[in-house]
Amino acid sequence: MRQFCLSLGLVAALSAPAFSQQEFWVHPYNAFGAEDALTASVNLGDLDGDGDLDGFAVNGRHWVQQDEVYFNNGLGFFRSARDAGPDRGTGYEAALADLDGDGDLDAAIARDLLPVLLLFNDGAGNFDEARETGPIAQARSIAAGDFDGDGDADLVLVQRGEANNYFLNRGDGTFEPAVELPGDYQTIQVAIADLDGDGLQDLVFSNRGGQGLPLYQGLAGGGFSGPVMLGAEFEMEIRAIAVADITGDGHADILAGGMEAQSLLFVNDGSGRFGEPVRFGSDDDVVFGIDTGDFDQDGRLDIAIANAGVENRVYLNRESGFDRVEIAADPVNAYNLSVGDLNADGWPDIVYAVSEGSNYAVINRFEHLAE
């Protein structure tokens, strides 16, 4: 197992960029979406079955706007689009998963003060069949996972200031009534992983209220125990959360994005226990989204963040800590991000969702640095 540490001196040194912008290519043709769109997320998946990653943009937040599907031309550019679903709404995020078991990616959309919207894909990226499920909610995000081990995609809905809900799929894209998780928190996002090694999926939520991260352990049959509050002693406002094996020991660690503060890495010991977190990032980060990928292909997962009003950044995972790369010169109000290989070159790229501006994709250029 690779040992992972971060000295206090190196933490302080992370305020200065270590690299120029040549590692990621911001092409002017890779902006997409209307300038006045209030995009809260762009999720990636092969929506039309042609083998490349398309974008599902969820728009509106508190205001009524149309969600959109953006199709990849195979070269990493979103060059065509169509409306997602028959109606406009107050969308925040889509969970892309095969909800009805027909082999293509459907969408479950979290909306503010509306029920969850289920959109069913015809296999070619048309989402004309729609229905609602669950209660009217102050929803902020949604994610899919198999909570009861029956092989289909269940859903967990994240609410701000109200109890979070999960929905068990009957296998055909219809869902059992919503089940409330204990606790009312200022939750914004959720990450799903088997954190304690028991083969069941666990849930960890971001929390803007400063009480820590609510962590629920999966139970056989689809229920959850908890919550255990992780990092409550820091009293941090955290709206972005992700899980990934950052330390390379085979266990899913937890990443919590800081708001005008350094972010936190909670290292998992393999049993779902977490020691003193490692701080990373910059004090001026305002993290609205966080994701991971091995951008430089050195065998370690790196961390990409979406910042609001500050340059978007990637933190390259090194043996002794993290090196910072800034993405583009002009700060934008990035609301979220997704990582995926847009141009099929084997190197992960990044898509940023921008609220009140065009979304954009950046292409990974690490492969060409030695040329």
N, C-alpha and C positions, 0 to 999 in steps of 0.2 A: 504494500500500500504506500502510495506517495504521501509523504508528510507535507502538510500545508500550513504555512504560517505567514504572518504579515507583521513586520516590525513597525513600531510606532513611528520611527523615522521615515519609513517608506510611506506610511499612511499620510503623513504631512506632505510628502513630496508629490503626492498625486494631484495636487492642485495645478500643476503645470503640464500642458500637453506634451506627450512624448513623440508624437508623430504628426506628419502633415496630412492633408486631405487626400493624397494620392491613393490611399488604401481603398477608398470607396468612391465610385464614380457617380456623380449626380448629373444625369443627362437631362437636358431641357424637355425632351420628348417623354420622359418618364414621370411627368406631373399628370395627374388625372383627377377628375372631379371638379365641380363648379367652385369658384372662389367664395361664393356665399354659402356653401354647404357646411352644415355643422356636423362634420363627420366625427363620430366617437370611436370607431374601430374599422379596420380592414382586415378581415380574416382570409387566410389563404387555403385553397384546396383545388383539386381538379374537378371543376364543376360541369364541364362539357365532355369529359371522357376522352380527351385527346392526349393525355399524358403530361401536360404541363400545369403549373399552378396559376389559377385565376384568383381574382380578388372579389370578396363580398364586402361592400362598403355599407355600413349602417349609419344612417344620418338622422339628425333631428335633435337628439337629447331631450330637452324640455319642449321643443317646438316641432310642428308637424312638417316632415320632409319625406322624400321618396328614397328608399334604399335602392342600391344599384349593384349589378354584377358587371365586373370588368374582365374581359377575356384576354388572355395572354396570347400573343402571336407566335409563341415558341422561341422568341429571341429575348424575352424578358421585358417586353413592352406591352402595356395594356392599351390596345388600339381599337377596341370596339366595346360597346356596353349596351345593356338593356335594363329596364326596370326589374326589380326583384319584388314580386308580389303585386297584387291588384290595388293595394291601398297604401297611402302614405301614413306615417305614424311618428312616434316619439322614440326612435330607436337608440339603443346604446351599444349593444354587441350581439353578434350571432355566434351560436355554437353550430359548427358544421359537422354533421354526422349522418350516417345512414339510419334514419329514424324508423323507416317502414320496412327495412330489410330487403329492398329491391336492388341493392348493389351500387347506388349512387349517393352522393352527398346531399342531404337536405339541410334546412336551416331552421334553428329555433332562435327567435329574436327576443331579447330582453328590451322592454319598452317602459318608459316612465308613465305611471298612472294608467296603464293598460295591461291586460293579460298577456302572457307569452304568445307570440305569433309563430305558428308552425307553417313553414313553406316547404312544399314537396317538389323535388326536382324530377323532371321527366327524363333525365339522363343527358340532355343536350344543353343544360343550363337555363332552362325555362322553369320559373317558379310561380306558376299560375294557380296551382291548387293551394288553398290556404285555409287554416282554421285556428281557433284560439284554444288555449288551455290554461288552467290555473286562475287564481284571483287577480283582481286589479292590484298592482304592486308598484312601489317606488323602486323599480328595478334599475340596476346599474350594470350588471353583466350576467352571463350565463355560461355554463360549461357542460360538456357531456362526458359521461364515463359509465362503466358497467358496475353499478353498486351492488346488485344482487346476484351477480355471477351467472346470469342466464344467457349471456352473449349478445344482448341488444343494448342500445344506447339510452341510458337514463339521463336525467337532467338535474342540475342544481342551479337555482335562481338566487342571485345576490341582490339584497335590498339594502338601502341606506336608511337606518333608523327603525327598521322593522325586522321581524324574524325572517331568516333565510329559509327557503323551501327546497325540497327535492321531490322529484317526480319519477316513479318507476314506470318504465315502458312495458306495455303488454306484448310487445313484439311486432306490432303492426302499425306503429306510429300513433297509437292512442295511449293515454297515460292514466295511471291510477290517480286519485285525488292527491293534491299537494300535501306533503308532510312537513310540518314546521320543525326546524332545528332549535334547540334551546338557546335563549339569549337574543337580545336586541342590541345591535352594535351599528356603528357608522361604517358598515362594510361596503366595499366598492368592487373588489375582484376576488376570485377564488382560484386556487390551484389544486389539482387532483393528482395523487400519487400514493403508492404503497410505502408509507414512511416507516412503518414498524416491522416490515418483513413478514407479515402474516398472510400475504396473498390477497388482502382486501384493500380496496381503495379508500384512502383517507382524504379529508378536506382541510385546507388551511385558507383563511380569508385575510385579506388586507383590512385595515381598520383605521379610519381617520380620527377616531375618538380618543386615542391615546391610551387605551386600556390594554394594548398588546394585540397579538394575532390570535384569533380564535381557531383552535385546532380540534377537529373531530376525528375520532378513530372509527374506521369502518367495522361493522358487525356482520356476521353471516346472515344472509337473507335480505340485506339491503339497508339496515338501520345504522345509526351512528351513536357513539358515546361521546361525552364531553359537554362543553368544551374545556380544554386546557388552554390557558392564556400564555402565549409565548412572547417574551420580551416586554412584559408589562412595565418592568422597572425603568424602561427608557422613556416612557410617556411620549412616544413619537406619533406624529400624524403620518400614516402610511396608506397610500391608495393603490400601490402597485405591488403585485406578488407573483412569484414564479417558483417552480421546483425544478431542479436539475442536479446532476451529479457533478458539481463544480470541483470537488477534491479528487475525483478519479478513483474512489474506493468502492464503487458499485452501489452506493446508497444515495438516495435523493435528498439533496440539501434544499434549504429554503432561502430565497432571495426576497428581501423587503426593501422597496424603494423609498429613499428619503425625500422629504419635502423641505427644501432649503437646509439640507443636512446630508451627511454621508449616509449611504445605504448600509444595510446589514446583511451578512451572510451567516445563517445558522447552519452549522455543520452537524450532520446526522451521524450518530455512532452506529447506525444500523438497526437499532431497536426502537427508533422513534424518539430518542432522547437527544437533546441539543444543549451544548455547553455555551460558554460565553461567546457571543457572535463576533465575527470579524467585520470590521468596518471597511468599506471601500467606497470609491467615488469621491466627489467633490462636495464641499459645503454649499455650493450654489446650485447643485442639482435640484430640480423640481420634477420628480419622477412621476409621470402619469402612466407609463407602461414599461414593462421589463420582459426580456426574452433572451434566449441563449442560442449559441451556435459556435462551432469551431471555425472561426473566420479565417485564421491563419494556418489551419490544418496542422497544428503541432500536437494533436492528441488531447488537448485540454479544451473544455467548453469555455468560451468567452461570454461576456455579458453585454447586451445592447440595451440602452435605455432611451425612452422617449421623454424629452424634457419640455416643459411649458415655459416659453419665454427665454430659454437658455439653449445653447447649441446642443443638439442631440449628440450622444457620445456612445462609443464602444469601449469597454474595459477589457483589454487583452489579458488573459489569465497566464501569468508567468510563474515560474517555480517559487519566486520570492514575493509575489504579490500581483498587482495589476498595473498595466500601462494604458494610458488614456489616448484615444483617437477621437477627434471631433469631426462630426459629419456636417458639411456645408458651413458656409461662413455666416449666413444670416439666421438668427434664431426665429423659430416659428412656434405657434401654439400646438405642438404635437400632443395629441390626446391618447395615442396608443401606437403600438407597432406590432409587426409580425415578421418572423424570420423564415425564409425558405429559399430554395434554389430556383430562381425565376428563369434563368437562361440555360439550365440543364448542363452547366459546365462542372458540376460537382462541388461548387463553392457556395456557401449560404449567402444570400442577399437579404436586404431589409426593406420593408414597406412601412412608411409612416402615415398614420391617420392624422390629418390636420383639421382642427376645428376653426372655421372662418378662414379658409385658404385651401388651395389645391393639395391633395394628397400627393405623395411622391415615393418613388422607389429608388434605392441606391444599389448599384451593382458592385459586388466584391471584386477588387483588383489585386488582391494579394498574390495571385498566381503570376501576375505580370511584373512584380516589383524587381525581380532578378533579371529581366530581359534588357 
